[in-house]
Amino acid sequence: MVHIILWILFTLLMGLQLSQDNSYWLRLTVGVVFTSLYVFYLHFSLLTRSAGKRKKGAYLLKLAGIVFTGPFIYLFLHYKTLDTWDLFSEYYFISLVSIVIPFLFLSWLARVTENLVTNTVKKEQLEKQAVEAELYYLKSQINPHFLFNTLNNIHTLVYKQAPTAPEAVMQLASLMRYMIYESNADTVPLSREMEYLQDYMSLQQLRYKESPVVQLKIQGDMAACHIAPLLFIHLLENAYKHSPARLAPGDLKVSVEVKDDALTFSVQNPVNKKFSHILNEPGGIGLMNVHKRLFLLYPDEYTLDIRDQGETFAVVLKIHRLQSKPHERKAQLLYH
């Protein structure tokens, strides 16, 4: 389509220019345009077929053929006026210099530009596929990691013959439905993600006889935001996993706040001394997974603050410009 538009414009401009000085402007215009088309696309096709091939001799021979035959279309339309060899050679040289050589260069420039655009698009597609593959891999780590930890908890309940074990199995099934079906989308409403986290807290609460060990604080309009699914679960899991076995009511503090165009998620837990080096835990994928996903999904738009305060451990995640950019992140991934 671009080629067609450009050739139409070129034809109109040539016709307008030649009609001012020549009585046979139409014949000249047709000669110039057809010569240009012949040289441009024959050389363009030659460059396309020769791409990646190391046959310079064959290319130069065919190029010489294009240069030699290029002016004849233009000259053919002057057959009534080119009745002497001097006049013929003069017009041959004029058409060679003014039409053939410029359009050989333009066809080469068009081929180079098209290659550049094609390679850029292919590179972006490959980068996009690589990013999507890594995100899929990181996301796939969540399910077995979560399932392994939760089944351990349910195993303990069953071993103790706790009456809450059947309820725990049903809650796990509900959580898995969300993880398998709903979390396949690029984004989910923040309110739905919070329901998932609250279900997870309810499941974990079955381990404790005391009142709720989590002090949950929610501020702002949760339904107005969309975020990447399963973004907070690792942070919450770590809070449970690295806390002492006995937790008093409100020992775990979870806060979610939506204010202006920013989302802040924070979780704080008392430290179990046996797990004081959380980030260096052998085989741990929790915080590292969160770091990688955030870097890929929200480049330059998040902060993850990890605070080891001795007796307590806190993680504060802040995502900026969440509402103004409802997670159309794929184009940005190519440039970070």
Phi, psi and omega in degrees: 000319178297317179299316182299315181297316181295320180290325176296315178298318179298317180296316180297317180295318179296316179297318179296319181290315184287333182291345182279336188237350187229139177283334178253046183296328183294318179295320178295317180299315179298318180297314180296314184294314182291324175296317179297316179298315181300309183292315185299306188280334175292317178289321178301315178294321178297317178296324179294315181290332183272355183298128177081357180256138181263060179236070183294326180299312180296320179297314182294325179294316179291325177297320178298323177296321178294317180297318182291316185273344184307314184289347190292330177296314178297317182292328181299326181281359175247021188298337181278340184254339183267072185262002176231155181296321179298318180292320179297312181294326179294313180291326177299313180294319180298313180293327178296315184283320188269340183239305189296304184297314177302320183280338168296316178295317181296322178293321176296317179296320179295320179294317179297316180297317180295319177299318180297314180295316180298315180295323178295316179296316179297319179297317179295321178296318178295319178296319179297316179296322179295317179296314180296323178295319179293320177297319178296319179296314180297320180292324180293337178290335185294315186299305180295324179297312178296314183297320180300312181294318184290320178296327174299317179296316180294323177302319179297317180297317180294318180300321180276000182056041180289138180293345180275357183299313179300321178297322180296320179296318180294321178294322177297319178299320178296317179296319181293326177299318178295315184294324185276320187258304187286328185280005178284345179287157177297320179223158175226157175299140179301326179298323180288322177296323178291325175299319178298315179296321179292324174297320178296319178297321178297320178295316179293329182296338179298341179282344188243139179273339183286177174298170184313126181279351180255128172261104186259130180232121181238128180225138177102177183271102182289329184286343184279347184252148171237136181225167173295135182290156175060035183274333186257349190297323180296320180296320179289320177301315180299323180299317177290314189295325186257014174268162175300157181298326179259123179239136176274161178305131177079009180296324176267127182244119180239130182228135176231124182225129173249118182220128185055244181244026184232147176243130178239123176240126180225147177219137181226138181217151172291152188265129168276119187302334180289343181236045182287335180257075187294317185293336183260016182298127180300129178078359181289135180237359188299286184294325178297320177299315179299316179304311184294317180295318179297319181297323181280324186271324184231059182299131177064012183234020179215159169227138178235107185256118180252122186238114174262105186257022179085282180279335181230159178232131184227144174232128180237117179250128178233127178246124184265159176051042184286321184274326181289336177233092186287054170068036170270078193262349194294322180295324182292330185299333184287344186246016180230000000 
